[in-house]
Amino acid sequence: MIKIDEDKLELQEYFYIIYLYLIILGIVSDAIFYGIFGISYLNYTTILDALMSPLSLLINNWYLSIFLGVMFWLMHMYFSKWMFKFYAYLRVKKWYQKIYNIEKLDKKYEKLGQKKNLLTGLMFIFFLLFVSMRIGMGIGTKQKLMEKEIIPNYSLFFKDNTRLDVKKIGQNSAYFFYVIPGEKVITVTPISDNIKQIKVLKKKK
């Protein structure tokens, strides 16, 4: 793993690291997600798509953002100074001393305090969480497509004035990924060359 010396980084370098991190995260997670459906996503994406993909996914799925945000915050709390302050507060309590071996905990926290590169560790763990989430989404979506009736949620209006109701799987700046009712495979259609309008269908009550 590449180690980042946080004490020597400037603001511009932070932005550059985040930029590269989001691109790699977007490429890997989307490639795995669409790879589950047998699609080579790298043939349909750009650097901008890879950069925006993680952000778009988190913005459009607020519950995932909350989950990952809470997990990231807990990890940061665990590895940051707050953890040591909280332990310092608890270790002097008699009830805490009766439950835990203070000597062993002191040695454990001393070793943790000597570890650096907090940013690198958190970025790596978040990467694993995000990719694992995309794998779960891909497997879950494919299973639903195989086992259940496909219910269209979008209407595509093509330039030849034809209309097609489909189940949307994904979208980037150039392509729309969808499944046609009655089929079990994903169709990829260029947006600019074929589609003139994309309309969200209302859910049936």
C-alpha positions, 0 to 999 in steps of 0.5 A, a space after each residue: 500500500 502507498 503511504 501518505 505522509 499527511 504532515 507534509 501535504 499541502 491543500 493542492 496535493 490533497 485535492 490531487 490525491 482525492 481526484 486520483 482516488 475517486 477516479 480509481 474508485 469509480 473505475 474499479 467499482 463500476 468495472 466490477 458491477 457491470 462485469 457481473 452482467 458480462 459487460 466490459 465497462 471500460 469500453 463505455 466510460 471516460 475519466 469524467 464518468 469514473 470521477 463522478 460515478 462514486 459521487 453520483 451513487 452516494 448522492 442518489 442513494 442517501 441511505 448508502 451515504 449515511 451508512 458509509 459516512 457513519 462507518 467512515 466516522 467510526 473508523 476515524 474515531 477509532 484511529 484518531 486522538 478521540 479514541 485515546 482521549 476516551 480511553 484515558 477517561 475510562 481507564 481511571 474509572 473503577 468499574 472499567 478497571 474491574 472489567 478490563 485488564 488495564 495493563 494490556 489495554 495500555 500496551 495496545 493503545 501505546 502501539 496504536 498511538 505509534 502508527 501513522 498514515 491515518 489517511 492512507 488506512 482510512 482511504 483503503 478501508 473506505 475503498 474496500 467498503 465501497 467496492 464490496 457495496 457495489 459487488 452486493 448491488 450487482 449480485 442483488 440486481 442480477 438475481 432480481 433480473 433472473 428471478 422476478 418479472 422486469 418492471 420498467 421504470 424508464 421510457 426511452 424516446 429514440 430519434 426515429 420516434 419509437 418508444 421503449 419502456 425499460 428497466 434502467 441499470 445504469 447511465 453515464 455521460 454517453 451510454 444508457 444501460 438497461 434491460 428490456 422486459 422479457 429479456 435477461 441481458 443488459 442492452 447498452 445504447 449511446 445517448 447522443 446518437 440514438 436517444 432524444 428523451 429519457 423519461 422516468 415512469 411513475 410507479 404503479 400504486 
